[in-house]
Amino acid sequence: MTEQLEPGAIFRNQYKLKKEVGQHSAYQSWLATDESTGNEVLVKALRSEISSRRIKASRERLKEMQGLIHPNILLAIELDSQGNLPYIIEPVIADARPATKEDISWKLIDPLIDAIAFSNSVGIAHGYIHPGNLLIDRESKIHISGFGLPSDFNLNNNYNDFLQKQSSRKKYPVKEEDIFSIGRFLAYSLSGSVDFDLNNYSLPMSSETREILNIFLNESSNYQDIDLYEAKIILAEHFDNQKKTIDAISFRRNSEEPENRVLQESSSRKNYNFRLSRNVLLSGLVFFLVSSVAIFYLLPIRLSPVSLPELDTESSYTPTQTRKLLTPKELAEMEMAGERAKKLAKEILEKQLSLEELRVNLWASLEFASAQDIFNTAENFFLQGNVKEAITNYTKANNQLGMLEKKASTILSDKIEAGIIAIKNEDFNTAIEALSIATAIDQDNYELKRLFDKARNLEDVISLVKSASLNEEDSNLEKARDLYAQAIKLDGDWEKAKLGLNRTESKIKEERYMNSMSKGSAALSKKNYVLAKKNFEAAHSLFPKRDAPQDGLLQVEQDELNTIVNRHIITAEKKVGNFEWAAAQSEYKAALALTPGLKIAKENLKKVEERLSLNLDLKRLTQDPTLLKSDQELSKAITLIANLSNREGISANTNQQIEELANYISLARTEIPILFLSDNKSEVTIEKTKRLGKFQEQEIRLIPGRYTLIASRPEYRDVRTEIIILPWSRERDFYIVNTELIR
């Protein structure tokens, strides 16, 4: 990295380096002080580059994981990079030490599985785990680091045997890597090596335990099939049983306090049914052997005649005592007493197994231990030959166990009630403790299982809701909504989470609505009608019944229309200023097509059309002065000149046309001498003017205009010739004669 890492240096303008702790080929690790808080932190700076894409993805992933609150999970504070060289900042646990292989035992694996199960349940994987990821504090509590980090920060050459080969690793952590790592820890705890063959394991285990271990230890397993919470409970029972001796005829004295761990209902009854069958079989066999031994010692020994029910508790056997046969009655009484004791012992064993299945040690350990003591006393009396006291104690133990069996239903209802109350009071520890006992008693109750899941998730739900509430207060509504949704995913009935989710979604919806309305109004003010319409429509889709978005859309439509109309009016006025009357007429008509009632457009259109009509007449008369031959046209021309002369804004071209027309008018009735030539054989007539007859040459005076000469002659085709007479015309001689003979 570009910054020099040495004691006293300030890393990233915030962390003052104190000393380097540990050497690693992949990264440097420094103890530092956060100058902004005064807290001690651990700075890990990677030695090699990784892509900016992975850095960004990891940073976002770590940010999303800040709600991952678990007593055994140690999250990094910060992940960033200088260039493509990443670094992380981790909190420091006082007096904690890194774990080693020698620490690997069920005591370490138990919280490891619990933390991984928790993180996996919310869709977060750690990735490969080795002892170097674990810290053990002064209270022997485990802290797991490395969550959300690139795999480069979790590598450790001292623990390569805990990792898969390089070709199997993923860029980002996945659940399969978590399961694989747990399998490595289990293998080491069972054999002292990560390479462990379960077939060589000599200690007894249940089929469920073997199946779970097979999944963990076999890399080709389908890790998706395993429930880590259930696996943890099954494995815990196995590791606990390694330290106990199972005696089928006497109670196991259990001086331990009720288990604190959370029990899963799904831990199969199959285990207990198997134990029941095995223990009953063993108890029958052992009872038979004990009875045989007792009879062997009792039958030949008689110091004095004694009735069987009142055997002396201090009678003992010595080799010098005289043996005496018992009477058939005494034998019968002894047999009956033995049968009664056998029957009571069997009932006791059945009640014992039944209560063990109900996890009696969780809710009545002292009473159960007391019954165990009484049963042991009965056994001792029986072996000493005091059958009366033995039967008395058998009966007492049996009755006491029977009372515990009856008590189970009361305990069940009490614990369920206590669990429900604790959940309402958000006391997750009490809820878990109460409902773990309830589910142990009634393991097949689906509703109870749901309630227990609710209690088990309560701490996470409360934490998520609290975090969501803080984000909501800080107006981080998107984050708050996501956290409320995570809480509901864990507990769909949690009212605070449901209310929070509804509230934040409403706020987000309202915020989006106000944002869309604001953007729409801003775009409208800038006459960006496309963007304005888009935002008002978005607001309308959020709240269809509100009037404001509809008003906004109407305003967009009206403003857009007004803009177009105004554009036509302005263009028309420019055209008028440029004397482009036809173009102005088109613009005013376009404006009126959009807003037919627009007064100014109507008035101006009328003026423009009037002016256009005058200009057209002026153009027509100036282009063809012969039209003035007609008195009607001459009168129009005179009126046109008068109208145009009284108007403002006359163009130079129009002025020129007016002058031309005025000149034409002044000459309109001036007679011009015209000479006509013919062959003195053709009859010549000026159509609608005068008959000239036959002539060779004839001069007449005509006013300016357009005339038609007609020449006719028998046996010849008529000739029609049009002539134009203008004052300034040089052509004033016209020749007309019939030349085409008709045959």
Secondary structure as the mmCIF struct_conf table of DSSP 4:
data_model
#
loop_
_struct_conf.conf_type_id
_struct_conf.id
_struct_conf.beg_label_comp_id
_struct_conf.beg_label_asym_id
_struct_conf.beg_label_seq_id
_struct_conf.end_label_comp_id
_struct_conf.end_label_asym_id
_struct_conf.end_label_seq_id
BEND BEND1 GLU A 3 GLU A 3
TURN_TY1_P TURN_TY1_P1 PRO A 7 GLY A 8
STRN STRN1 ILE A 10 PHE A 11
TURN_TY1_P TURN_TY1_P2 ARG A 12 GLN A 14
STRN STRN2 TYR A 15 GLU A 20
BEND BEND2 SER A 25 ALA A 26
STRN STRN3 TYR A 27 ASP A 34
TURN_TY1_P TURN_TY1_P3 GLU A 35 THR A 37
STRN STRN4 GLU A 40 LEU A 46
BEND BEND3 ARG A 47 SER A 48
HELX_RH_AL_P HELX_RH_AL_P1 SER A 52 GLU A 64
HELX_RH_3T_P HELX_RH_3T_P1 MET A 65 GLY A 67
TURN_TY1_P TURN_TY1_P4 PRO A 71 ASN A 72
STRN STRN5 ILE A 73 ILE A 73
BEND BEND4 ILE A 77 ILE A 77
STRN STRN6 GLU A 78 GLN A 82
TURN_TY1_P TURN_TY1_P5 GLY A 83 ASN A 84
STRN STRN7 LEU A 85 PRO A 91
TURN_TY1_P TURN_TY1_P6 ALA A 94 ASP A 95
STRN STRN8 ARG A 97 PRO A 98
HELX_RH_3T_P HELX_RH_3T_P2 LYS A 101 ASP A 103
BEND BEND5 SER A 105 SER A 105
HELX_RH_AL_P HELX_RH_AL_P2 TRP A 106 SER A 121
TURN_TY1_P TURN_TY1_P7 VAL A 122 GLY A 123
HELX_RH_3T_P HELX_RH_3T_P3 PRO A 131 ASN A 133
STRN STRN9 LEU A 134 ILE A 136
TURN_TY1_P TURN_TY1_P8 ARG A 138 GLU A 139
STRN STRN10 ILE A 142 ILE A 144
TURN_TY1_P TURN_TY1_P9 PHE A 147 GLY A 148
HELX_RH_3T_P HELX_RH_3T_P4 SER A 151 ASN A 154
HELX_RH_3T_P HELX_RH_3T_P5 ASN A 157 PHE A 162
BEND BEND6 LEU A 163 LEU A 163
HELX_RH_3T_P HELX_RH_3T_P6 GLN A 166 SER A 168
BEND BEND7 LYS A 171 TYR A 172
HELX_RH_AL_P HELX_RH_AL_P3 LYS A 175 SER A 191
BEND BEND8 GLY A 192 ASP A 195
HELX_RH_3T_P HELX_RH_3T_P7 LEU A 198 ASN A 200
BEND BEND9 LEU A 203 LEU A 203
HELX_RH_AL_P HELX_RH_AL_P4 SER A 207 LEU A 217
TURN_TY1_P TURN_TY1_P10 GLU A 219 SER A 220
BEND BEND10 SER A 221 SER A 221
HELX_RH_3T_P HELX_RH_3T_P8 TYR A 223 ASP A 225
HELX_RH_AL_P HELX_RH_AL_P5 LEU A 228 ASN A 241
TURN_TY1_P TURN_TY1_P11 GLN A 242 LYS A 243
BEND BEND11 ALA A 248 SER A 250
HELX_LH_PP_P HELX_LH_PP_P1 PHE A 251 ARG A 253
BEND BEND12 GLU A 256 GLU A 256
HELX_LH_PP_P HELX_LH_PP_P2 GLU A 257 GLU A 259
BEND BEND13 ARG A 261 ARG A 261
HELX_LH_PP_P HELX_LH_PP_P3 VAL A 262 GLN A 264
TURN_TY1_P TURN_TY1_P12 GLU A 265 SER A 266
BEND BEND14 SER A 267 SER A 267
TURN_TY1_P TURN_TY1_P13 ARG A 269 ARG A 269
HELX_RH_AL_P HELX_RH_AL_P6 LYS A 270 LEU A 298
TURN_TY1_P TURN_TY1_P14 LEU A 299 PRO A 300
STRN STRN11 ILE A 301 ILE A 301
BEND BEND15 LEU A 303 SER A 304
HELX_RH_3T_P HELX_RH_3T_P9 LEU A 308 GLU A 310
TURN_TY1_P TURN_TY1_P15 THR A 313 GLU A 314
TURN_TY1_P TURN_TY1_P16 PRO A 319 THR A 320
BEND BEND16 GLN A 321 GLN A 321
HELX_LH_PP_P HELX_LH_PP_P4 THR A 322 THR A 322
STRN STRN12 ARG A 323 ARG A 323
HELX_LH_PP_P HELX_LH_PP_P5 LEU A 325 THR A 327
HELX_RH_AL_P HELX_RH_AL_P7 PRO A 328 GLU A 357
TURN_TY1_P TURN_TY1_P17 LEU A 358 ARG A 359
HELX_RH_AL_P HELX_RH_AL_P8 VAL A 360 TRP A 363
HELX_RH_AL_P HELX_RH_AL_P9 SER A 365 GLN A 384
TURN_TY1_P TURN_TY1_P18 GLY A 385 GLY A 385
HELX_RH_AL_P HELX_RH_AL_P10 VAL A 387 LYS A 424
TURN_TY1_P TURN_TY1_P19 ASN A 425 GLU A 426
HELX_RH_AL_P HELX_RH_AL_P11 PHE A 428 ILE A 441
BEND BEND17 ASP A 442 ASP A 442
TURN_TY1_P TURN_TY1_P20 GLN A 443 ASP A 444
HELX_RH_AL_P HELX_RH_AL_P12 TYR A 446 GLU A 473
TURN_TY1_P TURN_TY1_P21 ASP A 474 SER A 475
HELX_RH_AL_P HELX_RH_AL_P13 LEU A 477 LEU A 490
TURN_TY1_P TURN_TY1_P22 GLY A 492 ASP A 493
HELX_RH_AL_P HELX_RH_AL_P14 GLU A 495 SER A 525
TURN_TY1_P TURN_TY1_P23 LYS A 526 LYS A 527
HELX_RH_AL_P HELX_RH_AL_P15 TYR A 529 LEU A 542
TURN_TY1_P TURN_TY1_P24 PRO A 544 LYS A 545
HELX_RH_AL_P HELX_RH_AL_P16 ASP A 547 GLY A 577
TURN_TY1_P TURN_TY1_P25 ASN A 578 PHE A 579
HELX_RH_AL_P HELX_RH_AL_P17 TRP A 581 LEU A 594
TURN_TY1_P TURN_TY1_P26 PRO A 596 GLY A 597
HELX_RH_AL_P HELX_RH_AL_P18 LYS A 599 GLN A 623
HELX_RH_3T_P HELX_RH_3T_P10 PRO A 625 LYS A 629
BEND BEND18 SER A 630 SER A 630
HELX_RH_AL_P HELX_RH_AL_P19 ASP A 631 SER A 645
TURN_TY1_P TURN_TY1_P27 ASN A 646 ASN A 646
BEND BEND19 GLU A 648 GLU A 648
HELX_RH_AL_P HELX_RH_AL_P20 ALA A 652 SER A 666
TURN_TY1_P TURN_TY1_P28 LEU A 667 ARG A 669
STRN STRN13 ILE A 672 LEU A 677
BEND BEND20 ASN A 680 SER A 682
STRN STRN14 GLU A 683 ILE A 686
TURN_TY1_P TURN_TY1_P29 GLU A 687 THR A 689
STRN STRN15 LYS A 690 GLY A 693
BEND BEND21 LYS A 694 LYS A 694
BEND BEND22 GLN A 696 GLN A 696
STRN STRN16 GLU A 697 LEU A 702
BEND BEND23 PRO A 704 PRO A 704
STRN STRN17 GLY A 705 SER A 712
TURN_TY1_P TURN_TY1_P30 PRO A 714 GLU A 715
STRN STRN18 TYR A 716 TYR A 716
STRN STRN19 VAL A 719 ILE A 725
TURN_TY1_P TURN_TY1_P31 PRO A 727 TRP A 728
BEND BEND24 ARG A 730 ARG A 730
STRN STRN20 ASP A 733 TYR A 735
STRN STRN21 LEU A 741 LEU A 741
#
